[in-house]
Amino acid sequence: MALEELKPDTFVDAASTVVSLGKRIRDLRISRGLTLLSLAERTGLSSSMLSLVERGKTSPSIGSLV
């Protein structure tokens, strides 16, 4: 499927999914008493990357999620 064939709602849905995922990660991190730094150490991701994900500014790769 070409980019121009995608419906405009696709981008809105993707953006809201990224925000929802980030919020879920943040909520789980906090509920488990983890800091960004401790989660970064456990996952191998940088704390700045995790912060961006939690704020919905970027999405993690599939590999990061597994």
Predicted model as a PDB file, atoms N, CA, C, CB and O in Angstrom, pLDDT in the B-factor column:
MODEL        1                                                                  
ATOM      1  N   MET A   1       0.849  -1.174   0.000  1.00 48.00           N  
ATOM      2  CA  MET A   1       0.000   0.000   0.000  1.00 48.00           C  
ATOM      3  C   MET A   1       0.895   1.239   0.000  1.00 48.00           C  
ATOM      4  CB  MET A   1      -0.966  -0.003   1.225  1.00 48.00           C  
ATOM      5  O   MET A   1       1.806   1.354   0.820  1.00 48.00           O  
ATOM      6  N   ALA A   2       0.640   2.127  -0.891  1.00 57.00           N  
ATOM      7  CA  ALA A   2       1.406   3.361  -0.986  1.00 57.00           C  
ATOM      8  C   ALA A   2       0.952   4.333   0.096  1.00 57.00           C  
ATOM      9  CB  ALA A   2       1.255   3.994  -2.385  1.00 57.00           C  
ATOM     10  O   ALA A   2      -0.197   4.304   0.536  1.00 57.00           O  
ATOM     11  N   LEU A   3       1.866   5.185   0.512  1.00 52.00           N  
ATOM     12  CA  LEU A   3       1.587   6.156   1.564  1.00 52.00           C  
ATOM     13  C   LEU A   3       0.379   7.020   1.225  1.00 52.00           C  
ATOM     14  CB  LEU A   3       2.803   7.036   1.803  1.00 52.00           C  
ATOM     15  O   LEU A   3      -0.444   7.311   2.093  1.00 52.00           O  
ATOM     16  N   GLU A   4       0.274   7.428  -0.031  1.00 55.00           N  
ATOM     17  CA  GLU A   4      -0.853   8.284  -0.412  1.00 55.00           C  
ATOM     18  C   GLU A   4      -2.190   7.554  -0.377  1.00 55.00           C  
ATOM     19  CB  GLU A   4      -0.625   8.844  -1.792  1.00 55.00           C  
ATOM     20  O   GLU A   4      -3.241   8.195  -0.401  1.00 55.00           O  
ATOM     21  N   GLU A   5      -2.167   6.227  -0.319  1.00 63.00           N  
ATOM     22  CA  GLU A   5      -3.400   5.452  -0.247  1.00 63.00           C  
ATOM     23  C   GLU A   5      -3.949   5.347   1.175  1.00 63.00           C  
ATOM     24  CB  GLU A   5      -3.166   4.068  -0.804  1.00 63.00           C  
ATOM     25  O   GLU A   5      -5.107   4.978   1.371  1.00 63.00           O  
ATOM     26  N   LEU A   6      -3.120   5.669   2.163  1.00 57.00           N  
ATOM     27  CA  LEU A   6      -3.564   5.573   3.548  1.00 57.00           C  
ATOM     28  C   LEU A   6      -4.572   6.670   3.858  1.00 57.00           C  
ATOM     29  CB  LEU A   6      -2.368   5.658   4.508  1.00 57.00           C  
ATOM     30  O   LEU A   6      -4.455   7.796   3.373  1.00 57.00           O  
ATOM     31  N   LYS A   7      -5.549   6.331   4.661  1.00 64.00           N  
ATOM     32  CA  LYS A   7      -6.543   7.310   5.067  1.00 64.00           C  
ATOM     33  C   LYS A   7      -5.909   8.260   6.088  1.00 64.00           C  
ATOM     34  CB  LYS A   7      -7.808   6.611   5.658  1.00 64.00           C  
ATOM     35  O   LYS A   7      -5.028   7.851   6.844  1.00 64.00           O  
ATOM     36  N   PRO A   8      -6.345   9.517   6.117  1.00 62.00           N  
ATOM     37  CA  PRO A   8      -5.813  10.464   7.112  1.00 62.00           C  
ATOM     38  C   PRO A   8      -5.986   9.958   8.542  1.00 62.00           C  
ATOM     39  CB  PRO A   8      -6.498  11.820   6.966  1.00 62.00           C  
ATOM     40  O   PRO A   8      -5.144  10.228   9.398  1.00 62.00           O  
ATOM     41  N   ASP A   9      -7.067   9.230   8.808  1.00 65.00           N  
ATOM     42  CA  ASP A   9      -7.303   8.706  10.157  1.00 65.00           C  
ATOM     43  C   ASP A   9      -6.221   7.730  10.593  1.00 65.00           C  
ATOM     44  CB  ASP A   9      -8.656   8.026  10.223  1.00 65.00           C  
ATOM     45  O   ASP A   9      -6.000   7.541  11.789  1.00 65.00           O  
ATOM     46  N   THR A  10      -5.542   7.107   9.626  1.00 61.00           N  
ATOM     47  CA  THR A  10      -4.486   6.154   9.959  1.00 61.00           C  
ATOM     48  C   THR A  10      -3.402   6.818  10.779  1.00 61.00           C  
ATOM     49  CB  THR A  10      -3.888   5.547   8.695  1.00 61.00           C  
ATOM     50  O   THR A  10      -2.895   6.234  11.736  1.00 61.00           O  
ATOM     51  N   PHE A  11      -3.041   8.046  10.405  1.00 61.00           N  
ATOM     52  CA  PHE A  11      -1.981   8.752  11.121  1.00 61.00           C  
ATOM     53  C   PHE A  11      -2.444   9.186  12.498  1.00 61.00           C  
ATOM     54  CB  PHE A  11      -1.514   9.965  10.323  1.00 61.00           C  
ATOM     55  O   PHE A  11      -1.666   9.145  13.451  1.00 61.00           O  
ATOM     56  N   VAL A  12      -3.690   9.598  12.622  1.00 66.00           N  
ATOM     57  CA  VAL A  12      -4.241   9.975  13.917  1.00 66.00           C  
ATOM     58  C   VAL A  12      -4.287   8.759  14.824  1.00 66.00           C  
ATOM     59  CB  VAL A  12      -5.647  10.590  13.761  1.00 66.00           C  
ATOM     60  O   VAL A  12      -3.907   8.843  15.992  1.00 66.00           O  
ATOM     61  N   ASP A  13      -4.746   7.633  14.302  1.00 81.00           N  
ATOM     62  CA  ASP A  13      -4.810   6.401  15.085  1.00 81.00           C  
ATOM     63  C   ASP A  13      -3.422   5.966  15.534  1.00 81.00           C  
ATOM     64  CB  ASP A  13      -5.474   5.286  14.276  1.00 81.00           C  
ATOM     65  O   ASP A  13      -3.240   5.553  16.679  1.00 81.00           O  
ATOM     66  N   ALA A  14      -2.453   6.055  14.646  1.00 83.00           N  
ATOM     67  CA  ALA A  14      -1.083   5.666  14.992  1.00 83.00           C  
ATOM     68  C   ALA A  14      -0.533   6.574  16.082  1.00 83.00           C  
ATOM     69  CB  ALA A  14      -0.172   5.715  13.749  1.00 83.00           C  
ATOM     70  O   ALA A  14       0.108   6.099  17.020  1.00 83.00           O  
ATOM     71  N   ALA A  15      -0.777   7.863  15.968  1.00 85.00           N  
ATOM     72  CA  ALA A  15      -0.291   8.807  16.973  1.00 85.00           C  
ATOM     73  C   ALA A  15      -0.931   8.549  18.331  1.00 85.00           C  
ATOM     74  CB  ALA A  15      -0.567  10.241  16.532  1.00 85.00           C  
ATOM     75  O   ALA A  15      -0.251   8.592  19.356  1.00 85.00           O  
ATOM     76  N   SER A  16      -2.224   8.283  18.344  1.00 89.00           N  
ATOM     77  CA  SER A  16      -2.887   8.031  19.624  1.00 89.00           C  
ATOM     78  C   SER A  16      -2.428   6.699  20.221  1.00 89.00           C  
ATOM     79  CB  SER A  16      -4.418   8.034  19.445  1.00 89.00           C  
ATOM     80  O   SER A  16      -2.380   6.550  21.442  1.00 89.00           O  
ATOM     81  N   THR A  17      -2.094   5.743  19.373  1.00 90.00           N  
ATOM     82  CA  THR A  17      -1.577   4.463  19.854  1.00 90.00           C  
ATOM     83  C   THR A  17      -0.219   4.650  20.520  1.00 90.00           C  
ATOM     84  CB  THR A  17      -1.468   3.455  18.698  1.00 90.00           C  
ATOM     85  O   THR A  17       0.048   4.057  21.565  1.00 90.00           O  
ATOM     86  N   VAL A  18       0.635   5.468  19.921  1.00 91.00           N  
ATOM     87  CA  VAL A  18       1.962   5.744  20.489  1.00 91.00           C  
ATOM     88  C   VAL A  18       1.809   6.414  21.854  1.00 91.00           C  
ATOM     89  CB  VAL A  18       2.799   6.644  19.531  1.00 91.00           C  
ATOM     90  O   VAL A  18       2.515   6.064  22.800  1.00 91.00           O  
ATOM     91  N   VAL A  19       0.900   7.365  21.955  1.00 93.00           N  
ATOM     92  CA  VAL A  19       0.666   8.054  23.230  1.00 93.00           C  
ATOM     93  C   VAL A  19       0.122   7.073  24.267  1.00 93.00           C  
ATOM     94  CB  VAL A  19      -0.319   9.238  23.042  1.00 93.00           C  
ATOM     95  O   VAL A  19       0.572   7.072  25.413  1.00 93.00           O  
ATOM     96  N   SER A  20      -0.835   6.244  23.875  1.00 93.00           N  
ATOM     97  CA  SER A  20      -1.424   5.262  24.799  1.00 93.00           C  
ATOM     98  C   SER A  20      -0.388   4.254  25.278  1.00 93.00           C  
ATOM     99  CB  SER A  20      -2.588   4.527  24.126  1.00 93.00           C  
ATOM    100  O   SER A  20      -0.359   3.894  26.455  1.00 93.00           O  
ATOM    101  N   LEU A  21       0.456   3.802  24.367  1.00 92.00           N  
ATOM    102  CA  LEU A  21       1.504   2.851  24.730  1.00 92.00           C  
ATOM    103  C   LEU A  21       2.472   3.482  25.727  1.00 92.00           C  
ATOM    104  CB  LEU A  21       2.261   2.373  23.475  1.00 92.00           C  
ATOM    105  O   LEU A  21       2.851   2.857  26.718  1.00 92.00           O  
ATOM    106  N   GLY A  22       2.866   4.714  25.457  1.00 95.00           N  
ATOM    107  CA  GLY A  22       3.776   5.411  26.368  1.00 95.00           C  
ATOM    108  C   GLY A  22       3.188   5.575  27.754  1.00 95.00           C  
ATOM    109  O   GLY A  22       3.876   5.380  28.756  1.00 95.00           O  
ATOM    110  N   LYS A  23       1.911   5.935  27.812  1.00 96.00           N  
ATOM    111  CA  LYS A  23       1.247   6.091  29.105  1.00 96.00           C  
ATOM    112  C   LYS A  23       1.187   4.759  29.846  1.00 96.00           C  
ATOM    113  CB  LYS A  23      -0.168   6.657  28.917  1.00 96.00           C  
ATOM    114  O   LYS A  23       1.389   4.705  31.059  1.00 96.00           O  
ATOM    115  N   ARG A  24       0.912   3.706  29.121  1.00 95.00           N  
ATOM    116  CA  ARG A  24       0.840   2.370  29.748  1.00 95.00           C  
ATOM    117  C   ARG A  24       2.203   1.959  30.304  1.00 95.00           C  
ATOM    118  CB  ARG A  24       0.344   1.311  28.725  1.00 95.00           C  
ATOM    119  O   ARG A  24       2.287   1.423  31.410  1.00 95.00           O  
ATOM    120  N   ILE A  25       3.255   2.204  29.554  1.00 95.00           N  
ATOM    121  CA  ILE A  25       4.606   1.873  30.017  1.00 95.00           C  
ATOM    122  C   ILE A  25       4.938   2.676  31.273  1.00 95.00           C  
ATOM    123  CB  ILE A  25       5.653   2.148  28.904  1.00 95.00           C  
ATOM    124  O   ILE A  25       5.478   2.139  32.239  1.00 95.00           O  
ATOM    125  N   ARG A  26       4.610   3.967  31.249  1.00 97.00           N  
ATOM    126  CA  ARG A  26       4.881   4.823  32.410  1.00 97.00           C  
ATOM    127  C   ARG A  26       4.093   4.351  33.634  1.00 97.00           C  
ATOM    128  CB  ARG A  26       4.530   6.292  32.090  1.00 97.00           C  
ATOM    129  O   ARG A  26       4.646   4.249  34.729  1.00 97.00           O  
ATOM    130  N   ASP A  27       2.817   4.066  33.450  1.00 97.00           N  
ATOM    131  CA  ASP A  27       1.987   3.600  34.561  1.00 97.00           C  
ATOM    132  C   ASP A  27       2.529   2.302  35.157  1.00 97.00           C  
ATOM    133  CB  ASP A  27       0.543   3.397  34.095  1.00 97.00           C  
ATOM    134  O   ASP A  27       2.580   2.149  36.378  1.00 97.00           O  
ATOM    135  N   LEU A  28       2.932   1.371  34.299  1.00 97.00           N  
ATOM    136  CA  LEU A  28       3.491   0.103  34.787  1.00 97.00           C  
ATOM    137  C   LEU A  28       4.820   0.330  35.513  1.00 97.00           C  
ATOM    138  CB  LEU A  28       3.692  -0.882  33.615  1.00 97.00           C  
ATOM    139  O   LEU A  28       5.081  -0.268  36.557  1.00 97.00           O  
ATOM    140  N   ARG A  29       5.649   1.199  34.947  1.00 97.00           N  
ATOM    141  CA  ARG A  29       6.950   1.490  35.586  1.00 97.00           C  
ATOM    142  C   ARG A  29       6.739   2.059  36.981  1.00 97.00           C  
ATOM    143  CB  ARG A  29       7.780   2.484  34.727  1.00 97.00           C  
ATOM    144  O   ARG A  29       7.365   1.609  37.940  1.00 97.00           O  
ATOM    145  N   ILE A  30       5.868   3.034  37.094  1.00 98.00           N  
ATOM    146  CA  ILE A  30       5.619   3.675  38.383  1.00 98.00           C  
ATOM    147  C   ILE A  30       4.974   2.704  39.359  1.00 98.00           C  
ATOM    148  CB  ILE A  30       4.732   4.907  38.205  1.00 98.00           C  
ATOM    149  O   ILE A  30       5.338   2.680  40.535  1.00 98.00           O  
ATOM    150  N   SER A  31       4.026   1.906  38.896  1.00 98.00           N  
ATOM    151  CA  SER A  31       3.355   0.951  39.794  1.00 98.00           C  
ATOM    152  C   SER A  31       4.323  -0.090  40.348  1.00 98.00           C  
ATOM    153  CB  SER A  31       2.213   0.248  39.059  1.00 98.00           C  
ATOM    154  O   SER A  31       4.083  -0.665  41.410  1.00 98.00           O  
ATOM    155  N   ARG A  32       5.407  -0.329  39.633  1.00 97.00           N  
ATOM    156  CA  ARG A  32       6.414  -1.290  40.100  1.00 97.00           C  
ATOM    157  C   ARG A  32       7.557  -0.607  40.847  1.00 97.00           C  
ATOM    158  CB  ARG A  32       6.972  -2.076  38.921  1.00 97.00           C  
ATOM    159  O   ARG A  32       8.528  -1.254  41.242  1.00 97.00           O  
ATOM    160  N   GLY A  33       7.432   0.699  41.034  1.00 98.00           N  
ATOM    161  CA  GLY A  33       8.433   1.440  41.807  1.00 98.00           C  
ATOM    162  C   GLY A  33       9.765   1.609  41.087  1.00 98.00           C  
ATOM    163  O   GLY A  33      10.810   1.730  41.726  1.00 98.00           O  
ATOM    164  N   LEU A  34       9.727   1.617  39.761  1.00 98.00           N  
ATOM    165  CA  LEU A  34      10.960   1.753  38.986  1.00 98.00           C  
ATOM    166  C   LEU A  34      11.168   3.196  38.546  1.00 98.00           C  
ATOM    167  CB  LEU A  34      10.931   0.829  37.764  1.00 98.00           C  
ATOM    168  O   LEU A  34      10.210   3.907  38.241  1.00 98.00           O  
ATOM    169  N   THR A  35      12.398   3.611  38.518  1.00 98.00           N  
ATOM    170  CA  THR A  35      12.757   4.900  37.935  1.00 98.00           C  
ATOM    171  C   THR A  35      13.055   4.673  36.459  1.00 98.00           C  
ATOM    172  CB  THR A  35      13.987   5.546  38.674  1.00 98.00           C  
ATOM    173  O   THR A  35      13.202   3.535  36.013  1.00 98.00           O  
ATOM    174  N   LEU A  36      13.141   5.758  35.711  1.00 97.00           N  
ATOM    175  CA  LEU A  36      13.538   5.624  34.304  1.00 97.00           C  
ATOM    176  C   LEU A  36      14.917   4.979  34.207  1.00 97.00           C  
ATOM    177  CB  LEU A  36      13.540   7.005  33.599  1.00 97.00           C  
ATOM    178  O   LEU A  36      15.164   4.150  33.331  1.00 97.00           O  
ATOM    179  N   LEU A  37      15.806   5.364  35.108  1.00 98.00           N  
ATOM    180  CA  LEU A  37      17.164   4.814  35.072  1.00 98.00           C  
ATOM    181  C   LEU A  37      17.162   3.311  35.354  1.00 98.00           C  
ATOM    182  CB  LEU A  37      18.059   5.539  36.091  1.00 98.00           C  
ATOM    183  O   LEU A  37      17.855   2.557  34.671  1.00 98.00           O  
ATOM    184  N   SER A  38      16.399   2.869  36.344  1.00 98.00           N  
ATOM    185  CA  SER A  38      16.382   1.433  36.650  1.00 98.00           C  
ATOM    186  C   SER A  38      15.723   0.635  35.522  1.00 98.00           C  
ATOM    187  CB  SER A  38      15.643   1.178  37.978  1.00 98.00           C  
ATOM    188  O   SER A  38      16.154  -0.477  35.219  1.00 98.00           O  
ATOM    189  N   LEU A  39      14.685   1.192  34.901  1.00 96.00           N  
ATOM    190  CA  LEU A  39      14.065   0.513  33.770  1.00 96.00           C  
ATOM    191  C   LEU A  39      15.024   0.475  32.583  1.00 96.00           C  
ATOM    192  CB  LEU A  39      12.749   1.209  33.376  1.00 96.00           C  
ATOM    193  O   LEU A  39      15.086  -0.519  31.860  1.00 96.00           O  
ATOM    194  N   ALA A  40      15.759   1.545  32.391  1.00 96.00           N  
ATOM    195  CA  ALA A  40      16.743   1.587  31.310  1.00 96.00           C  
ATOM    196  C   ALA A  40      17.798   0.493  31.504  1.00 96.00           C  
ATOM    197  CB  ALA A  40      17.417   2.979  31.244  1.00 96.00           C  
ATOM    198  O   ALA A  40      18.175  -0.187  30.550  1.00 96.00           O  
ATOM    199  N   GLU A  41      18.258   0.331  32.713  1.00 97.00           N  
ATOM    200  CA  GLU A  41      19.258  -0.708  32.994  1.00 97.00           C  
ATOM    201  C   GLU A  41      18.688  -2.102  32.734  1.00 97.00           C  
ATOM    202  CB  GLU A  41      19.750  -0.602  34.450  1.00 97.00           C  
ATOM    203  O   GLU A  41      19.387  -2.972  32.215  1.00 97.00           O  
ATOM    204  N   ARG A  42      17.445  -2.313  33.087  1.00 95.00           N  
ATOM    205  CA  ARG A  42      16.818  -3.625  32.894  1.00 95.00           C  
ATOM    206  C   ARG A  42      16.532  -3.946  31.435  1.00 95.00           C  
ATOM    207  CB  ARG A  42      15.537  -3.695  33.674  1.00 95.00           C  
ATOM    208  O   ARG A  42      16.587  -5.106  31.027  1.00 95.00           O  
ATOM    209  N   THR A  43      16.224  -2.911  30.644  1.00 92.00           N  
ATOM    210  CA  THR A  43      15.821  -3.142  29.262  1.00 92.00           C  
ATOM    211  C   THR A  43      16.947  -2.969  28.250  1.00 92.00           C  
ATOM    212  CB  THR A  43      14.709  -2.223  28.914  1.00 92.00           C  
ATOM    213  O   THR A  43      16.853  -3.461  27.125  1.00 92.00           O  
ATOM    214  N   GLY A  44      18.010  -2.274  28.643  1.00 93.00           N  
ATOM    215  CA  GLY A  44      19.086  -1.997  27.696  1.00 93.00           C  
ATOM    216  C   GLY A  44      18.806  -0.784  26.820  1.00 93.00           C  
ATOM    217  O   GLY A  44      19.593  -0.467  25.929  1.00 93.00           O  
ATOM    218  N   LEU A  45      17.691  -0.105  27.068  1.00 93.00           N  
ATOM    219  CA  LEU A  45      17.379   1.136  26.358  1.00 93.00           C  
ATOM    220  C   LEU A  45      17.881   2.311  27.191  1.00 93.00           C  
ATOM    221  CB  LEU A  45      15.843   1.261  26.082  1.00 93.00           C  
ATOM    222  O   LEU A  45      18.050   2.188  28.404  1.00 93.00           O  
ATOM    223  N   SER A  46      18.114   3.426  26.557  1.00 96.00           N  
ATOM    224  CA  SER A  46      18.559   4.597  27.314  1.00 96.00           C  
ATOM    225  C   SER A  46      17.368   5.212  28.041  1.00 96.00           C  
ATOM    226  CB  SER A  46      19.231   5.644  26.378  1.00 96.00           C  
ATOM    227  O   SER A  46      16.223   5.079  27.610  1.00 96.00           O  
ATOM    228  N   SER A  47      17.658   5.885  29.148  1.00 97.00           N  
ATOM    229  CA  SER A  47      16.579   6.538  29.890  1.00 97.00           C  
ATOM    230  C   SER A  47      15.958   7.652  29.057  1.00 97.00           C  
ATOM    231  CB  SER A  47      17.101   7.099  31.226  1.00 97.00           C  
ATOM    232  O   SER A  47      14.766   7.928  29.192  1.00 97.00           O  
ATOM    233  N   SER A  48      16.748   8.299  28.194  1.00 97.00           N  
ATOM    234  CA  SER A  48      16.179   9.355  27.342  1.00 97.00           C  
ATOM    235  C   SER A  48      15.222   8.752  26.308  1.00 97.00           C  
ATOM    236  CB  SER A  48      17.308  10.149  26.629  1.00 97.00           C  
ATOM    237  O   SER A  48      14.193   9.352  25.999  1.00 97.00           O  
ATOM    238  N   MET A  49      15.550   7.582  25.775  1.00 95.00           N  
ATOM    239  CA  MET A  49      14.638   6.911  24.830  1.00 95.00           C  
ATOM    240  C   MET A  49      13.349   6.515  25.530  1.00 95.00           C  
ATOM    241  CB  MET A  49      15.309   5.663  24.207  1.00 95.00           C  
ATOM    242  O   MET A  49      12.261   6.709  24.988  1.00 95.00           O  
ATOM    243  N   LEU A  50      13.464   5.963  26.725  1.00 96.00           N  
ATOM    244  CA  LEU A  50      12.278   5.574  27.491  1.00 96.00           C  
ATOM    245  C   LEU A  50      11.414   6.783  27.809  1.00 96.00           C  
ATOM    246  CB  LEU A  50      12.682   4.865  28.784  1.00 96.00           C  
ATOM    247  O   LEU A  50      10.187   6.700  27.766  1.00 96.00           O  
ATOM    248  N   SER A  51      12.045   7.899  28.128  1.00 97.00           N  
ATOM    249  CA  SER A  51      11.305   9.124  28.401  1.00 97.00           C  
ATOM    250  C   SER A  51      10.531   9.580  27.173  1.00 97.00           C  
ATOM    251  CB  SER A  51      12.252  10.225  28.864  1.00 97.00           C  
ATOM    252  O   SER A  51       9.372   9.981  27.283  1.00 97.00           O  
ATOM    253  N   LEU A  52      11.159   9.522  26.013  1.00 96.00           N  
ATOM    254  CA  LEU A  52      10.482   9.897  24.767  1.00 96.00           C  
ATOM    255  C   LEU A  52       9.293   8.982  24.495  1.00 96.00           C  
ATOM    256  CB  LEU A  52      11.463   9.849  23.585  1.00 96.00           C  
ATOM    257  O   LEU A  52       8.231   9.438  24.071  1.00 96.00           O  
ATOM    258  N   VAL A  53       9.481   7.691  24.742  1.00 95.00           N  
ATOM    259  CA  VAL A  53       8.397   6.722  24.535  1.00 95.00           C  
ATOM    260  C   VAL A  53       7.249   7.012  25.495  1.00 95.00           C  
ATOM    261  CB  VAL A  53       8.910   5.269  24.730  1.00 95.00           C  
ATOM    262  O   VAL A  53       6.088   7.045  25.086  1.00 95.00           O  
ATOM    263  N   GLU A  54       7.568   7.223  26.768  1.00 96.00           N  
ATOM    264  CA  GLU A  54       6.528   7.488  27.761  1.00 96.00           C  
ATOM    265  C   GLU A  54       5.736   8.753  27.448  1.00 96.00           C  
ATOM    266  CB  GLU A  54       7.146   7.604  29.140  1.00 96.00           C  
ATOM    267  O   GLU A  54       4.542   8.825  27.737  1.00 96.00           O  
ATOM    268  N   ARG A  55       6.388   9.741  26.864  1.00 96.00           N  
ATOM    269  CA  ARG A  55       5.710  10.996  26.526  1.00 96.00           C  
ATOM    270  C   ARG A  55       5.041  10.958  25.155  1.00 96.00           C  
ATOM    271  CB  ARG A  55       6.697  12.140  26.571  1.00 96.00           C  
ATOM    272  O   ARG A  55       4.460  11.952  24.719  1.00 96.00           O  
ATOM    273  N   GLY A  56       5.120   9.817  24.478  1.00 93.00           N  
ATOM    274  CA  GLY A  56       4.473   9.672  23.181  1.00 93.00           C  
ATOM    275  C   GLY A  56       5.161  10.423  22.062  1.00 93.00           C  
ATOM    276  O   GLY A  56       4.545  10.711  21.036  1.00 93.00           O  
ATOM    277  N   LYS A  57       6.439  10.747  22.247  1.00 93.00           N  
ATOM    278  CA  LYS A  57       7.188  11.494  21.238  1.00 93.00           C  
ATOM    279  C   LYS A  57       7.833  10.594  20.198  1.00 93.00           C  
ATOM    280  CB  LYS A  57       8.248  12.331  21.901  1.00 93.00           C  
ATOM    281  O   LYS A  57       8.183  11.044  19.108  1.00 93.00           O  
ATOM    282  N   THR A  58       7.987   9.322  20.537  1.00 92.00           N  
ATOM    283  CA  THR A  58       8.525   8.336  19.612  1.00 92.00           C  
ATOM    284  C   THR A  58       7.956   6.976  19.991  1.00 92.00           C  
ATOM    285  CB  THR A  58      10.089   8.322  19.635  1.00 92.00           C  
ATOM    286  O   THR A  58       7.435   6.798  21.092  1.00 92.00           O  
ATOM    287  N   SER A  59       8.055   6.041  19.097  1.00 88.00           N  
ATOM    288  CA  SER A  59       7.562   4.701  19.410  1.00 88.00           C  
ATOM    289  C   SER A  59       8.732   3.734  19.475  1.00 88.00           C  
ATOM    290  CB  SER A  59       6.524   4.230  18.360  1.00 88.00           C  
ATOM    291  O   SER A  59       9.700   3.874  18.728  1.00 88.00           O  
ATOM    292  N   PRO A  60       8.649   2.766  20.356  1.00 84.00           N  
ATOM    293  CA  PRO A  60       9.713   1.773  20.451  1.00 84.00           C  
ATOM    294  C   PRO A  60       9.642   0.822  19.266  1.00 84.00           C  
ATOM    295  CB  PRO A  60       9.618   0.992  21.776  1.00 84.00           C  
ATOM    296  O   PRO A  60       8.585   0.643  18.661  1.00 84.00           O  
ATOM    297  N   SER A  61      10.761   0.225  18.947  1.00 86.00           N  
ATOM    298  CA  SER A  61      10.757  -0.788  17.892  1.00 86.00           C  
ATOM    299  C   SER A  61      10.101  -2.062  18.424  1.00 86.00           C  
ATOM    300  CB  SER A  61      12.207  -1.079  17.389  1.00 86.00           C  
ATOM    301  O   SER A  61      10.004  -2.263  19.635  1.00 86.00           O  
ATOM    302  N   ILE A  62       9.670  -2.888  17.538  1.00 86.00           N  
ATOM    303  CA  ILE A  62       9.072  -4.173  17.945  1.00 86.00           C  
ATOM    304  C   ILE A  62      10.087  -4.967  18.763  1.00 86.00           C  
ATOM    305  CB  ILE A  62       8.607  -4.999  16.698  1.00 86.00           C  
ATOM    306  O   ILE A  62       9.729  -5.599  19.757  1.00 86.00           O  
ATOM    307  N   GLY A  63      11.341  -4.935  18.350  1.00 86.00           N  
ATOM    308  CA  GLY A  63      12.392  -5.647  19.075  1.00 86.00           C  
ATOM    309  C   GLY A  63      12.543  -5.180  20.498  1.00 86.00           C  
ATOM    310  O   GLY A  63      12.856  -5.981  21.379  1.00 86.00           O  
ATOM    311  N   SER A  64      12.329  -3.899  20.748  1.00 82.00           N  
ATOM    312  CA  SER A  64      12.428  -3.354  22.102  1.00 82.00           C  
ATOM    313  C   SER A  64      11.295  -3.840  22.993  1.00 82.00           C  
ATOM    314  CB  SER A  64      12.430  -1.835  22.058  1.00 82.00           C  
ATOM    315  O   SER A  64      11.447  -3.959  24.209  1.00 82.00           O  
ATOM    316  N   LEU A  65      10.167  -4.117  22.374  1.00 78.00           N  
ATOM    317  CA  LEU A  65       8.986  -4.500  23.148  1.00 78.00           C  
ATOM    318  C   LEU A  65       8.975  -5.967  23.533  1.00 78.00           C  
ATOM    319  CB  LEU A  65       7.746  -4.184  22.373  1.00 78.00           C  
ATOM    320  O   LEU A  65       8.267  -6.360  24.460  1.00 78.00           O  
ATOM    321  N   VAL A  66       9.751  -6.780  22.831  1.00 78.00           N  
ATOM    322  CA  VAL A  66       9.696  -8.215  23.094  1.00 78.00           C  
ATOM    323  C   VAL A  66      10.663  -8.656  24.141  1.00 78.00           C  
ATOM    324  CB  VAL A  66       9.950  -8.973  21.855  1.00 78.00           C  
ATOM    325  O   VAL A  66      10.724  -9.842  24.464  1.00 78.00           O  
TER     326      VAL A  66                                                      
ENDMDL                                                                          
END                                                                             
